[in-house]
Amino acid sequence: MRTDPTDNGGLFVGRRPGTGPLRLREDPGERDPRSLRRDALFAYVLLALMVVVNLLFWGPIPLGWLWIVAHIGFLAERTFLAVIVAFAAILMTLVVALSVLKRLDHAWILVRRAAGIDQRQGAIGRIFAYTALVGVSLFGLWMILGGGLADSLNPSSP
């Protein structure tokens, strides 16, 4: 029976409810080193997949939807409607991709634990920050060297 205050988080004495001691399952014992290496390798594969999905945010997803909307005949003459449709489609795709990333992050934590590593936090925040840095840097290089600012930096006189 769970009436002992030290078992159930305390009856307003000392601890908040729900903060009782953790009861973990039994230690499964020593695992095979090959399975630990396999789990660690699978964790790296999941991490690489998370990086790839994150990199899709900074170019391929927006450009893909802009290309799709540009090739719809009905929207070709209605610029404002085309921008609204493209924006909504990009937003929906990013939300779906973020939910996929969250699931991959949770799976990554579980696989790292299976590999014998005490993993408590995910890597989604760090990966997003690093890929944002890469995406912004690549966009800046494109903008200066090959995009809109290339002509203004090196004007050619007729």
Contact map, one row per residue, 1 for C-alpha under 8 A:
11100000000000000000000000000000000000000000000000000000000000000000000000000000000000000000000000000000000000000000000000000000000000000000000000000000000000
11110011000000000000000000000000000000000000000000000000000000000000000000000000000000000000000000000000000000000000000000000000000000000000000000000000000000
11111011000000000000000000000000000000000000000000000000000000000000000000000000000000000000000000000000000000000000000000000000000000000000000000000000000000
01111111010000000000000000000000000000000000000000000000000000000000000000000000000000000000000000000000000000000000000000000000000000000000000000000000000000
00111111111010000000000000000000000000000000000000000000000000000000000000000000000000000000000000000000000000000000000000000000000000000000000000000000000000
00011111110000000001100000000000000000000000000000000000000000000000000000000000000000000000000000000000000000000000000000000000000000000000000000000000000000
01111111110000000001100000000000000000000000000000000000000000000000000000000000000000000000000000000000000000000000000000000000000000000000000000000000000000
01111111111000001111000000000000000000000000000000000000000000000000000000000000000000000000000000000000000000000000000000000000000000000000000000000000000000
00001111111000111111100000000000000000000000000000000000000000000000000000000000000000000000000000000000000000000000000000000000000000000000000000000000000000
00011111111111111001000000000000000000000000000000000000000000000000000000000000000000000000000000000000000000000000000000000000000000000000000000000000000000
00001001111110101000000000000000000000000000000000000000000000000000000000000000000000000000000000000000000000000000000000000000000000000000000000000000000000
00000000011111111000000000000000000000000000000000000000000000000000000000000000000000000000000000000000000000000000000000000000000000000000000000000000000000
00001000011111110000000000000000000000000000000000000000000000000000000000000000000000000000000000000000000000000000000000000000000000000000000000000000000000
00000000010111110000000000000000000000000000000000000000000000000000000000000000000000000000000000000000000000000000000000000000000000000000000000000000000000
00000000111111111011000000000000000000000000000000000000000000000000000000000000000000000000000000000000000000000000000000000000000000000000000000000000000000
00000000110111111110000000000000000000000000000000000000000000000000000000000000000000000000000000000000000000000000000000000000000000000000000000000000000000
00000001111100111111000000000000000000000000000000000000000000000000000000000000000000000000000000000000000000000000000000000000000000000000000000000000000000
00000001100000011111000000000000000000000000000000000000000000000000000000000000000000000000000000000000000000000000000000000000000000000000000000000000000000
00000001100000111111100000000000000000000000000000000000000000000000000000000000000000000000000000000000000000000000000000000000000000000000000000000000000000
00000111110000101111110000000000000000000000000000000000000000000000000000000000000000000000000000000000000000000000000000000000000000000000000000000000000000
00000110100000000011111000000000000000000000000000000000000000000000000000000000000000000000000000000000000000000000000000000000000000000000000000000000000000
00000000000000000001111100000000000000000000000000000000000000000000000000000000000000000000000000000000000000000000000000000000000000000000000000000000000000
00000000000000000000111110000000000000000000000000000000000000000000000000000000000000000000000000000000000000000000000000000000000000000000000000000000000000
00000000000000000000011111000000000000000000000000000000000000000000000000000000000000000000000000000000000000000000000000000000000000000000000000000000000000
00000000000000000000001111100000000000000000000000000000000000000000000000000000000000000000000000000000000000000000000000000000000000000000000000000000000000
00000000000000000000000111110000000000000000000000000000000000000000000000000000000000000000000000000000000000000000000000000000000000000000000000000000000000
00000000000000000000000011111000000000000000000000000000000000000000000000000000000000000000000000000000000000000000000000000000000000000000000000000000000000
00000000000000000000000001111110000000000000000000000000000000000000000000000000000000000000000000000000000000000000000000000000000000000000000000000000000000
00000000000000000000000000111110000000000000000000000000000000000000000000000000000000000000000000000000000000000000000000000000000000000000000000000000000000
00000000000000000000000000011111000000000000000000000000000000000000000000000000000000000000000000000000000000000000000000000000000000000000000000000000000000
00000000000000000000000000011111101100000000000000000000000000000000000000000000000000000000000000000000000000000000000000000000000000000000000000000000000000
00000000000000000000000000000111111100000000000000000000000000000000000000000000000000000000000000000000000000000000000000000000000000000000000000000000000000
00000000000000000000000000000011111110000000000000000000000000000000000000000000000000000000000000000000000000000000000000000000000000000000000000000000000000
00000000000000000000000000000001111111000000000000000000000000000000000000000000000000000000000000000000000000000000000000000000000000000000000000000000000000
00000000000000000000000000000011111111100000000000000000000000000000000000000000000000000000000000000000000000000010000000000000000000000000000000000000000000
00000000000000000000000000000011111111110000000000000000000000000000000000000000000000000000000000000000000000000111000000000000000000000000000000000000000000
00000000000000000000000000000000111111111000000000000000000000000000000000000000000000000000000000000000000000000010000000000000000000000000000000000000000000
00000000000000000000000000000000011111111100000000000000000000000000000000000000000000000000000000000000000000000010000000000000000000000000000000000000000000
00000000000000000000000000000000001111111110000000000000000000000000000000000000000000000000000000000000000000110110000000000000000000000000000000000000000000
00000000000000000000000000000000000111111111000000000000000000000000000000000000000000000000000000000000000000110010000000000000000000000000000000000000000000
00000000000000000000000000000000000011111111100000000000000000000000000000000000000000000000000000000000000000000000000000000000000000000000000000000000000000
00000000000000000000000000000000000001111111110000000000000000000000000000000000000000000000000000000000000000100000000000000000000000000000000000000000000000
00000000000000000000000000000000000000111111111000000000000000000000000000000000000000000000000000000000000100110000000000000000000000000000000000000000000000
00000000000000000000000000000000000000011111111100000000000000000000000000000000000000000000000000000000000000000000000000000000000000000000000000000000000000
00000000000000000000000000000000000000001111111110000000000000000000000000000000000000000000000000000000000000000000000000000000000000000000000000000000000000
00000000000000000000000000000000000000000111111111000000000000000000000000000000000000000000000000000001001100000000000000000000000000000000000000000000000000
00000000000000000000000000000000000000000011111111100000000000000000000000000000000000000000000000000000100100000000000000000000000000000000000000000000000000
00000000000000000000000000000000000000000001111111110000000000000000000000000000000000000000000000000000000000000000000000000000000000000000000000000000000000
00000000000000000000000000000000000000000000111111111000000000000000000000000000000000000000000000000000000000000000000000000000000000000000000000000000000000
00000000000000000000000000000000000000000000011111111100000000000000000000000000000000000000000000001001100000000000000000010010000000000000000000000000000000
00000000000000000000000000000000000000000000001111111110000000000000000000000000000000000000000000000000000000000000000000000011001000000000000000000000000000
00000000000000000000000000000000000000000000000111111111000000000000000000000000000000000000000000000000000000000000000000000000000000000000000000000000000000
00000000000000000000000000000000000000000000000011111111100000000000000000000000000000000000000010001000000000000000000000000000000000000000000000000000000000
00000000000000000000000000000000000000000000000001111111110000000000000000000000000000000000000000001000000000000000000000000011001000000000000000000000000000
00000000000000000000000000000000000000000000000000111111111000000000000000000000000000000000000000000000000000000000000000000000001100100000000000000000000000
00000000000000000000000000000000000000000000000000011111111110000000000000000000000000000000000000000000000000000000000000000000000000000000000000000000000000
00000000000000000000000000000000000000000000000000001111111111000000000000000000000000000000010000000000000000000000000000000000000000000000000000000000000000
00000000000000000000000000000000000000000000000000000111111111000000000000000000000000000000000000000000000000000000000000000000000100110000000000000000000000
00000000000000000000000000000000000000000000000000000011111111100000000000000000000000000000000000000000000000000000000000000000000000100000000000000000000000
00000000000000000000000000000000000000000000000000000001111111110000000000000000000000000000000000000000000000000000000000000000000000000000000000000000000000
00000000000000000000000000000000000000000000000000000001111111111000000000000000000000000100110000000000000000000000000000000000000000000000000000000000000000
00000000000000000000000000000000000000000000000000000000111111111100000000000000000000000100000000000000000000000000000000000000000000000000000000000000000000
00000000000000000000000000000000000000000000000000000000001111111110000000000000000000000000000000000000000000000000000000000000000000000000000000000000000000
00000000000000000000000000000000000000000000000000000000000111111111000000000000000000000000000000000000000000000000000000000000000000000000000000000000000000
00000000000000000000000000000000000000000000000000000000000011111111100000000000000001001100000000000000000000000000000000000000000000000000000000000000000000
00000000000000000000000000000000000000000000000000000000000001111111110000000000000001000000000000000000000000000000000000000000000000000000000000000000000000
00000000000000000000000000000000000000000000000000000000000000111111111000000000000000000000000000000000000000000000000000000000000000000000000000000000000000
00000000000000000000000000000000000000000000000000000000000000011111111100000000000000000000000000000000000000000000000000000000000000000000000000000000000000
00000000000000000000000000000000000000000000000000000000000000001111111100110000010011000000000000000000000000000000000000000000000000000000000000000000000000
00000000000000000000000000000000000000000000000000000000000000000111111110110000010000000000000000000000000000000000000000000000000000000000000000000000000000
00000000000000000000000000000000000000000000000000000000000000000011111110010000000000000000000000000000000000000000000000000000000000000000000000000000000000
00000000000000000000000000000000000000000000000000000000000000000001111111110000000000000000000000000000000000000000000000000000000000000000000000000000000000
00000000000000000000000000000000000000000000000000000000000000000000011111111000000000000000000000000000000000000000000000000000000000000000000000000000000000
00000000000000000000000000000000000000000000000000000000000000000000000111111100000000000000000000000000000000000000000000000000000000000000000000000000000000
00000000000000000000000000000000000000000000000000000000000000000000110111111110110000000000000000000000000000000000000000000000000000000000000000000000000000
00000000000000000000000000000000000000000000000000000000000000000000111111111110010000000000000000000000000000000000000000000000000000000000000000000000000000
00000000000000000000000000000000000000000000000000000000000000000000000011111110000000000000000000000000000000000000000000000000000000000000000000000000000000
00000000000000000000000000000000000000000000000000000000000000000000000001111111110000000000000000000000000000000000000000000000000000000000000000000000000000
00000000000000000000000000000000000000000000000000000000000000000000000000111111111000000000000000000000000000000000000000000000000000000000000000000000000000
00000000000000000000000000000000000000000000000000000000000000000000000000000111111100000000000000000000000000000000000000000000000000000000000000000000000000
00000000000000000000000000000000000000000000000000000000000000000000000000100111111110000000000000000000000000000000000000000000000000000000000000000000000000
00000000000000000000000000000000000000000000000000000000000000000000110000110111111111000000000000000000000000000000000000000000000000000000000000000000000000
00000000000000000000000000000000000000000000000000000000000000000000000000000011111111100000000000000000000000000000000000000000000000000000000000000000000000
00000000000000000000000000000000000000000000000000000000000000000000000000000001111111110000000000000000000000000000000000000000000000000000000000000000000000
00000000000000000000000000000000000000000000000000000000000000000000100000000000111111111000000000000000000000000000000000000000000000000000000000000000000000
00000000000000000000000000000000000000000000000000000000000000001100100000000000011111111100000000000000000000000000000000000000000000000000000000000000000000
00000000000000000000000000000000000000000000000000000000000000000000000000000000001111111110000000000000000000000000000000000000000000000000000000000000000000
00000000000000000000000000000000000000000000000000000000000000000000000000000000000111111111000000000000000000000000000000000000000000000000000000000000000000
00000000000000000000000000000000000000000000000000000000000000001000000000000000000011111111100000000000000000000000000000000000000000000000000000000000000000
00000000000000000000000000000000000000000000000000000000000011001000000000000000000001111111110000000000000000000000000000000000000000000000000000000000000000
00000000000000000000000000000000000000000000000000000000000000000000000000000000000000111111111000000000000000000000000000000000000000000000000000000000000000
00000000000000000000000000000000000000000000000000000000000000000000000000000000000000011111111100000000000000000000000000000000000000000000000000000000000000
00000000000000000000000000000000000000000000000000000000000010000000000000000000000000001111111110000000000000000000000000000000000000000000000000000000000000
00000000000000000000000000000000000000000000000000000000100010000000000000000000000000000111111111000000000000000000000000000000000000000000000000000000000000
00000000000000000000000000000000000000000000000000000000000000000000000000000000000000000011111111100000000000000000000000000000000000000000000000000000000000
00000000000000000000000000000000000000000000000000000000000000000000000000000000000000000001111111110000000000000000000000000000000000000000000000000000000000
00000000000000000000000000000000000000000000000000001000000000000000000000000000000000000000111111111000000000000000000000000000000000000000000000000000000000
00000000000000000000000000000000000000000000000000000000000000000000000000000000000000000000011111111100000000000000000000000000000000000000000000000000000000
00000000000000000000000000000000000000000000000000000000000000000000000000000000000000000000001111111110000000000000000000000000000000000000000000000000000000
00000000000000000000000000000000000000000000000000000000000000000000000000000000000000000000000111111111000000000000000000000000000000000000000000000000000000
00000000000000000000000000000000000000000000000001001100000000000000000000000000000000000000000011111111100000000000000000010000000000000000000000000000000000
00000000000000000000000000000000000000000000000000000000000000000000000000000000000000000000000001111111110000000000000000010000000000000000000000000000000000
00000000000000000000000000000000000000000000000000000000000000000000000000000000000000000000000000111111111000000000000000000000000000000000000000000000000000
00000000000000000000000000000000000000000000010001000000000000000000000000000000000000000000000000011111111100000000000000000000000000000000000000000000000000
00000000000000000000000000000000000000000000001001000000000000000000000000000000000000000000000000001111111110000000000001110000000000000000000000000000000000
00000000000000000000000000000000000000000000000000000000000000000000000000000000000000000000000000000111111111000000000001000000000000000000000000000000000000
00000000000000000000000000000000000000000000010000000000000000000000000000000000000000000000000000000011111111100000000000000000000000000000000000000000000000
00000000000000000000000000000000000000000010011000000000000000000000000000000000000000000000000000000001111111110000000001000000000000000000000000000000000000
00000000000000000000000000000000000000000000000000000000000000000000000000000000000000000000000000000000111111111000001111000000000000000000000000000000000000
00000000000000000000000000000000000000000000000000000000000000000000000000000000000000000000000000000000011111111100001000000000000000000000000000000000000000
00000000000000000000000000000000000000110110000000000000000000000000000000000000000000000000000000000000001111111110000000000000000000000000000000000000000000
00000000000000000000000000000000000000110010000000000000000000000000000000000000000000000000000000000000000111111111111000000000000000000000000000000000000000
00000000000000000000000000000000000000000000000000000000000000000000000000000000000000000000000000000000000011111111111000000000000000000000000000000000000000
00000000000000000000000000000000000100100000000000000000000000000000000000000000000000000000000000000000000001111111100000000000000000000000000000000000000000
00000000000000000000000000000000001111110000000000000000000000000000000000000000000000000000000000000000000000111111100000000000000000000000000000000000000000
00000000000000000000000000000000000100000000000000000000000000000000000000000000000000000000000000000000000000011111110000000000000000000000000000000000000000
00000000000000000000000000000000000000000000000000000000000000000000000000000000000000000000000000000000000000011111111000000000000000000000000000000000000000
00000000000000000000000000000000000000000000000000000000000000000000000000000000000000000000000000000000000000011001111100000000000000000000000000000000000000
00000000000000000000000000000000000000000000000000000000000000000000000000000000000000000000000000000000000011011000111111000000000000000000000000000000000000
00000000000000000000000000000000000000000000000000000000000000000000000000000000000000000000000000000000000010000000011111000000000000000000000000000000000000
00000000000000000000000000000000000000000000000000000000000000000000000000000000000000000000000000000000000010000000001111100000000000000000000000000000000000
00000000000000000000000000000000000000000000000000000000000000000000000000000000000000000000000000000000110110000000001111111000000000000000000000000000000000
00000000000000000000000000000000000000000000000000000000000000000000000000000000000000000000000000000000100000000000000011111110000000000000000000000000000000
00000000000000000000000000000000000000000000000001000000000000000000000000000000000000000000000000001100100000000000000001111111000000000000000000000000000000
00000000000000000000000000000000000000000000000000000000000000000000000000000000000000000000000000000000000000000000000001111111100000000000000000000000000000
00000000000000000000000000000000000000000000000000000000000000000000000000000000000000000000000000000000000000000000000000111111110000000000000000000000000000
00000000000000000000000000000000000000000000000001100100000000000000000000000000000000000000000000000000000000000000000000111111111000000000000000000000000000
00000000000000000000000000000000000000000000000000100100000000000000000000000000000000000000000000000000000000000000000000011111111100000000000000000000000000
00000000000000000000000000000000000000000000000000000000000000000000000000000000000000000000000000000000000000000000000000001111111110000000000000000000000000
00000000000000000000000000000000000000000000000000000000000000000000000000000000000000000000000000000000000000000000000000000111111111000000000000000000000000
00000000000000000000000000000000000000000000000000100110000000000000000000000000000000000000000000000000000000000000000000000011111111100000000000000000000000
00000000000000000000000000000000000000000000000000000010010000000000000000000000000000000000000000000000000000000000000000000001111111110000000000000000000000
00000000000000000000000000000000000000000000000000000000000000000000000000000000000000000000000000000000000000000000000000000000111111111000000000000000000000
00000000000000000000000000000000000000000000000000000000000000000000000000000000000000000000000000000000000000000000000000000000011111111100000000000000000000
00000000000000000000000000000000000000000000000000000010011000000000000000000000000000000000000000000000000000000000000000000000001111111110000000000000000000
00000000000000000000000000000000000000000000000000000000010000000000000000000000000000000000000000000000000000000000000000000000000111111111000000000000000000
00000000000000000000000000000000000000000000000000000000000000000000000000000000000000000000000000000000000000000000000000000000000011111111100000000000000000
00000000000000000000000000000000000000000000000000000000000000000000000000000000000000000000000000000000000000000000000000000000000001111111110000000000000000
00000000000000000000000000000000000000000000000000000000000000000000000000000000000000000000000000000000000000000000000000000000000000111111111000000000000000
00000000000000000000000000000000000000000000000000000000000000000000000000000000000000000000000000000000000000000000000000000000000000011111111100000000000000
00000000000000000000000000000000000000000000000000000000000000000000000000000000000000000000000000000000000000000000000000000000000000001111111111000000000000
00000000000000000000000000000000000000000000000000000000000000000000000000000000000000000000000000000000000000000000000000000000000000000111111111100000000000
00000000000000000000000000000000000000000000000000000000000000000000000000000000000000000000000000000000000000000000000000000000000000000011111111111100000000
00000000000000000000000000000000000000000000000000000000000000000000000000000000000000000000000000000000000000000000000000000000000000000001111111111100100000
00000000000000000000000000000000000000000000000000000000000000000000000000000000000000000000000000000000000000000000000000000000000000000000111111101100000000
00000000000000000000000000000000000000000000000000000000000000000000000000000000000000000000000000000000000000000000000000000000000000000000111111111100000000
00000000000000000000000000000000000000000000000000000000000000000000000000000000000000000000000000000000000000000000000000000000000000000000011111111100000000
00000000000000000000000000000000000000000000000000000000000000000000000000000000000000000000000000000000000000000000000000000000000000000000001101111111000000
00000000000000000000000000000000000000000000000000000000000000000000000000000000000000000000000000000000000000000000000000000000000000000000001111111111100000
00000000000000000000000000000000000000000000000000000000000000000000000000000000000000000000000000000000000000000000000000000000000000000000001111111111110000
00000000000000000000000000000000000000000000000000000000000000000000000000000000000000000000000000000000000000000000000000000000000000000000000000011111111100
00000000000000000000000000000000000000000000000000000000000000000000000000000000000000000000000000000000000000000000000000000000000000000000000000011111111000
00000000000000000000000000000000000000000000000000000000000000000000000000000000000000000000000000000000000000000000000000000000000000000000000100001111111000
00000000000000000000000000000000000000000000000000000000000000000000000000000000000000000000000000000000000000000000000000000000000000000000000000000111111100
00000000000000000000000000000000000000000000000000000000000000000000000000000000000000000000000000000000000000000000000000000000000000000000000000000011111110
00000000000000000000000000000000000000000000000000000000000000000000000000000000000000000000000000000000000000000000000000000000000000000000000000000010011111
00000000000000000000000000000000000000000000000000000000000000000000000000000000000000000000000000000000000000000000000000000000000000000000000000000000001111
00000000000000000000000000000000000000000000000000000000000000000000000000000000000000000000000000000000000000000000000000000000000000000000000000000000000111
